[in-house]
Every structure is written in structure tokens, then in C-alpha cells.
Amino acid sequence: MLSFFGLKDMPFTREIDAKNCYASNAYQEALARLEFAVQHRHACMVTGEAGTGKTTAVRSLLRGLETTRYRYEYICDSGLSPKLFYREVLDRFGVSPAIRSTEAKRQYQALMLNLYEQDKKIPIIVLDEAHRFSEGMLQELRFLLNYPQLLVIRKFWRYPVRIRVLDQKLTDNVLVQITSSRTTLESCLHYLAT
């Protein structure tokens, strides 16, 4: 079927290769802001409507990072709880997580400091689908934002007033959006041509 339409690959999939991304002005700006946040170890939140390229922009950024300088983990789990978050990160970094949550939290703190100070690597934790996090996980994000290696991806969402401290603690809030029907058309034509 692809050959009938003169296509090499299936267009418009969720897994767009970074080299094939349509670089609209909004996308280029979002990528530049993400690069700045990572280079300067700022916590960052990426927001936008569904399908506007939030995850694609972050994945493109991560693919371009030097593995000798950065260590990243991408976690996409809308049901993440604080306990599961610490277990997941520790496990992915090769640390056997403690059974008690408070000890696992201490292990996480030590891991982040060791990676930066001893291994000379900047750790980056990407949390996708954050708009679906429970109130408990949102509260935990307040603590996690003390460690500036955190990128959070969310759709536009409303949250209780007591959680608004998240926006105050974030250095950058990157808005990713397709700005017009013209940009959407250009994007479609670009993907069909690649």
C-alpha cells in the first residue's frame, strides 16, 4: 500500500525520526529552550495541546545529547506514584531500590549527586503524561524540582491552587504548539515528502 502512494515509510506515526521532524518556528524555539534548560541544568515543563509535538521535541533533544556528558531516563507512566517513581529511576540506573519509601528517596538523592559530582554526568529524568499524575505525585514533584535535572511533559491541565508552586519552581515552561493551519499543512507536506 505504501508503494501505491509513493511512500517509503508509514507517515504520521508517533515515532518520528528526529532528522525527519518538520522544523517549524515553534518547534525550533521549543527545541532551543529545551537545549538551554538542559545545558544550564534547569528544571523545565513542556506544555501544549495533544499532538503538537511535546514528546517528539523532547525525544529529539535526548537523541542529540552526548552520552559522555549526560545520562537520561524517559518515563511515560501516568499512574506513577512517588514510591513507584523512586523504584523505577533507581532500577533504571542499576541501583537496587530499598523497600521503605523514605530510604528509596535518600537513594535517589545520593544517586543524583553521585552522577553529577563523581561521574561528571548531568542526570536528566523526563516524566511524560504528567497531566494525569495523582495529587500525591504532583506534591512529590515539588520536592523533585529541587533537583534541576527534571523535564516534565504535560498537556494543558488545571490543578489545585496548592500545587501551583510547581510553576513557581520551574525555571522554564516550554510551550509547544502548531500555530496555524498553514503550519499544519506544511508539516503534513514535509512528512509526505520524506
Buried (B, 14 or more C-beta within 10 A) or exposed (E): EEEEEEBEEEBEEEEBEBEEBBEBEBBEBBBEBBEBBBEEBBBBBBBBEEEBBBBBBBBBBBEEBEEEEBBBBBBEBEEBBBBBBBBBBBEBBEBEBBEEBEEBBEBBBEBBEBBBEEEEBBBBBBBBBBBBBEEEBBBBBBEBBEBBBBBBBBBEEEBEEEBEBBEEBBBBBBBBBBEEEEBBEBBEEBBEEB
